Each structure stands twice: as structure tokens, then as C-alpha cells.
Amino acid sequence: NKKITYALITLLSIAIIVYAFKLFILFFFNDVKLTAPNIVGMTVSDATLKVSPIGLNVTVSSEEFSETEKGLIISQIPEPDKEIKQQRAIEVVVSKGIQKHQVPNFRGLDLYAAKRLAEESGLKIKDISRTHHDFELEQVISSEPKAGSYVSGDNTISLLLSLKQAIKTAVIPDLTGISLSECE
């Protein structure tokens, strides 16, 4: 019984080693070279259907926001028309679509608070303009695009700030005809 068990284990081990060796040879010493097809602009499933008959695979390496429609391939490695061994994978980056950020309401915030809110919202302040207004100095009057709208692409906005300075007013009595000693 022990001899049969040892013989079966030995045969099974030899079969595993031979199979692993064949896979190793097939993968690392594969001399069949192909030209990588252009799969940019396709969905992953369409790209897989295109490359699998010639012995290639498609692997998604990452997803990124882009101007390309969501779900389409935006880049590939190896690049189109480059040499690739058969049974290898073409690594692709898939579009997550256009990244959109909603513009918050900046009205009445001071510049520091507006910058912080813009950063938290994924927006960048491109231009800052100033004009006279009833708001306190450096408070946001409006934004462009307006609050509630969506920004995509470079995610930049512009702010319009108030130039009004806080001026303290005092009532000065009419001192005409009064001597200097009486004014004290």
C-alpha cells in the first residue's frame, strides 16, 4: 500500500513538474511575435473580441478621467504597431469620462474661505477681479460660472470680490465761532 501511494505521489509530482515546465517554456520562450493592433477608442469587450483570435489578451491597468467617452480605451501598452509576443496582454487605460465639479455658492465669503471651499470642491481659482460693492472688503460678490453649475476640463473658476473698505464715520460738530479753549 505504501509503495503504491509513493508511486502515485511520484507520478503526480512528475506530471505537475512537466506541465509547469511546458507553461514556463510557452510563456517565456514564446517566439511567435505579432504586431499590436490599435484598440484605442474601443470598449474593453470589443478590444478583447478583436485581439483574442490572434492570441492576445486585454488587461485594464487603470481608469482615468478624460474628455473621451466613459468606458472607452484611451491608451494602450504596447502602442499600436509595436511587436508583442503571442499569449501576452495589452495593458489599457479606460476612460472614466469627464470629471465634473459643481460650483458651490461663494457669495459673501472672504477670499481665504472661498479659496478653501474651492479646493475642497476640486476647483481652481483662475482669475480674481474686484469692483466696488456694498459687501465688506475682499468678500465674494459672485463666481463665474455661477453657483450650482458644473465645471469640467481644467476645473477653473473666476471670482469677483468687493473693493469696499470699512470706513468709520463720525459726526463732527460745527465748531465755527468757538475758541480753542472752549473746544477742549
Backbone torsions as a table, in degrees:
resi	resn	phi	psi	omega
1	ASN	NA	-43.7	-180.0
2	LYS	-65.7	-38.1	-179.8
3	LYS	-65.1	-38.9	179.2
4	ILE	-67.4	-42.5	178.9
5	THR	-61.5	-46.7	178.2
6	TYR	-63.0	-39.2	179.6
7	ALA	-65.7	-42.4	178.3
8	LEU	-65.1	-42.3	178.6
9	ILE	-63.9	-40.8	179.5
10	THR	-64.8	-45.9	178.9
11	LEU	-63.2	-42.1	178.0
12	LEU	-64.2	-42.6	178.3
13	SER	-62.4	-42.4	179.1
14	ILE	-64.7	-40.4	179.5
15	ALA	-63.8	-42.4	178.5
16	ILE	-64.1	-43.3	-180.0
17	ILE	-63.3	-43.9	179.7
18	VAL	-63.8	-43.8	179.5
19	TYR	-63.6	-45.6	178.7
20	ALA	-62.2	-39.3	179.4
21	PHE	-64.7	-41.5	178.7
22	LYS	-64.6	-41.7	175.9
23	LEU	-62.6	-41.8	178.9
24	PHE	-60.7	-47.2	179.4
25	ILE	-62.9	-44.2	-178.8
26	LEU	-62.9	-41.7	-175.5
27	PHE	-78.5	-46.1	-173.5
28	PHE	-91.8	-23.8	-178.1
29	PHE	-116.6	28.2	177.5
30	ASN	-74.2	118.0	-177.8
31	ASP	-99.2	-0.9	179.6
32	VAL	-77.9	114.0	-178.4
33	LYS	-110.6	141.1	-178.3
34	LEU	-124.6	168.7	172.9
35	THR	-99.0	126.4	-178.8
36	ALA	-65.2	126.0	177.9
37	PRO	-77.7	160.4	177.0
38	ASN	-82.8	114.2	179.2
39	ILE	-116.2	8.1	177.3
40	VAL	-65.3	134.8	-179.5
41	GLY	93.8	-4.2	179.2
42	MET	-100.7	162.5	170.0
43	THR	-77.1	161.7	179.9
44	VAL	-61.9	-40.1	-179.3
45	SER	-67.0	-40.5	177.1
46	ASP	-65.7	-39.6	178.5
47	ALA	-64.8	-40.5	178.3
48	THR	-62.9	-42.2	177.4
49	LEU	-62.7	-32.8	-178.8
50	LYS	-74.9	-40.3	-172.4
51	VAL	-94.4	-22.3	-177.2
52	SER	-64.1	-34.6	178.1
53	PRO	-64.7	-23.0	179.6
54	ILE	-98.3	8.1	174.1
55	GLY	88.5	28.7	176.9
56	LEU	-120.4	163.7	178.8
57	ASN	-124.6	162.7	175.5
58	VAL	-117.9	129.5	177.8
59	THR	-125.5	129.5	177.9
60	VAL	-82.8	117.3	-179.8
61	SER	-89.0	-32.9	178.0
62	SER	-165.9	171.7	174.3
63	GLU	-125.5	140.3	-178.5
64	GLU	-139.3	152.2	172.4
65	PHE	-72.2	140.8	178.9
66	SER	-159.9	174.7	176.7
67	GLU	-77.3	-10.7	-180.0
68	THR	-76.7	147.5	179.4
69	GLU	-54.7	142.9	-179.0
70	LYS	-58.4	134.9	176.3
71	GLY	92.7	-5.3	179.8
72	LEU	-96.6	149.9	179.8
73	ILE	-74.1	130.4	-179.5
74	ILE	-107.4	-17.4	174.4
75	SER	-159.4	162.0	-178.8
76	GLN	-145.4	151.4	173.2
77	ILE	-132.6	124.1	0.9
78	PRO	-71.6	157.6	179.1
79	GLU	-65.0	159.7	178.0
80	PRO	-55.6	143.9	177.9
81	ASP	71.9	9.2	174.2
82	LYS	-92.4	157.2	-179.9
83	GLU	-75.9	140.9	177.1
84	ILE	-145.6	141.7	178.2
85	LYS	-76.3	148.3	178.0
86	GLN	-62.5	150.5	-179.4
87	GLN	72.9	12.8	176.8
88	ARG	-99.1	170.9	-178.4
89	ALA	-106.4	143.6	169.5
90	ILE	-95.3	118.1	-180.0
91	GLU	-85.6	132.7	-176.3
92	VAL	-126.0	154.6	171.8
93	VAL	-110.3	128.8	-175.4
94	VAL	-106.8	139.5	-179.2
95	SER	-72.6	136.2	172.5
96	LYS	-94.4	4.4	-179.0
97	GLY	89.2	-172.0	-178.0
98	ILE	-80.9	129.3	177.6
99	GLN	-80.0	124.0	-178.3
100	LYS	-117.8	139.6	176.5
101	HIS	-124.9	136.4	178.1
102	GLN	-84.1	136.0	179.9
103	VAL	-78.7	120.4	178.2
104	PRO	-76.7	173.8	178.4
105	ASN	-85.7	109.8	-179.5
106	PHE	-92.2	-11.1	-171.9
107	ARG	-53.7	126.8	176.2
108	GLY	89.0	-9.5	178.9
109	LEU	-79.4	150.0	172.7
110	ASP	-76.8	167.5	-173.7
111	LEU	-59.7	-42.1	-179.8
112	TYR	-61.2	-48.0	179.8
113	ALA	-64.8	-36.9	178.9
114	ALA	-65.6	-41.9	178.0
115	LYS	-62.5	-41.8	179.6
116	ARG	-64.5	-45.1	179.5
117	LEU	-63.9	-39.5	178.0
118	ALA	-62.0	-45.2	179.9
119	GLU	-63.0	-43.3	178.5
120	GLU	-63.6	-28.0	-178.8
121	SER	-89.8	1.6	179.9
122	GLY	78.4	21.3	-178.1
123	LEU	-110.8	157.2	176.6
124	LYS	-120.9	137.3	177.3
125	ILE	-86.5	116.8	-177.3
126	LYS	-89.2	-50.1	-176.8
127	ASP	-128.9	145.0	173.0
128	ILE	-126.9	123.2	177.8
129	SER	-117.6	159.5	-179.4
130	ARG	-132.9	147.3	176.0
131	THR	-150.8	162.6	177.8
132	HIS	-72.2	136.5	-177.1
133	HIS	-160.0	166.1	179.2
134	ASP	-74.1	-15.8	178.4
135	PHE	-65.6	161.7	176.6
136	GLU	-67.6	163.1	-178.9
137	LEU	-55.0	132.2	175.6
138	GLU	68.1	21.1	173.4
139	GLN	-93.0	146.0	-178.1
140	VAL	-73.8	127.4	175.8
141	ILE	-89.7	-45.8	-179.7
142	SER	-160.5	170.4	176.7
143	SER	-128.0	158.1	175.3
144	GLU	-131.5	116.0	1.7
145	PRO	-67.0	164.2	-176.0
146	LYS	-70.3	158.9	178.0
147	ALA	-55.8	137.0	179.2
148	GLY	94.8	-18.8	178.2
149	SER	-82.2	170.6	-177.1
150	TYR	-111.1	143.6	179.5
151	VAL	-119.4	137.7	174.7
152	SER	-134.9	177.5	180.0
153	GLY	80.8	-115.5	-177.1
154	ASP	-83.4	-3.8	175.5
155	ASN	55.8	39.5	-179.4
156	THR	-103.6	149.5	177.8
157	ILE	-133.2	168.0	175.2
158	SER	-123.9	146.5	179.7
159	LEU	-120.7	146.4	174.5
160	LEU	-114.2	121.0	-176.3
161	LEU	-110.2	158.6	179.1
162	SER	-83.7	141.8	175.8
163	LEU	-97.3	-5.4	-175.4
164	LYS	-60.0	133.6	175.8
165	GLN	-106.7	142.8	178.9
166	ALA	-69.5	115.1	-179.3
167	ILE	-112.8	124.7	177.7
168	LYS	-84.1	131.9	178.6
169	THR	-109.4	146.8	177.2
170	ALA	-137.7	146.1	178.2
171	VAL	-89.7	122.1	179.6
172	ILE	-103.5	121.8	-179.0
173	PRO	-70.7	157.5	178.3
174	ASP	-74.7	115.7	-176.7
175	LEU	-104.2	16.4	-178.3
176	THR	-67.0	129.6	176.2
177	GLY	84.7	3.5	179.4
178	ILE	-104.8	138.7	179.2
179	SER	-73.1	161.2	-178.5
180	LEU	-61.8	-37.5	179.8
181	SER	-67.4	-30.6	178.9
182	GLU	-76.2	-22.3	-179.8
183	CYS	-74.0	-23.7	-175.9
184	GLU	-72.6	NA	NA
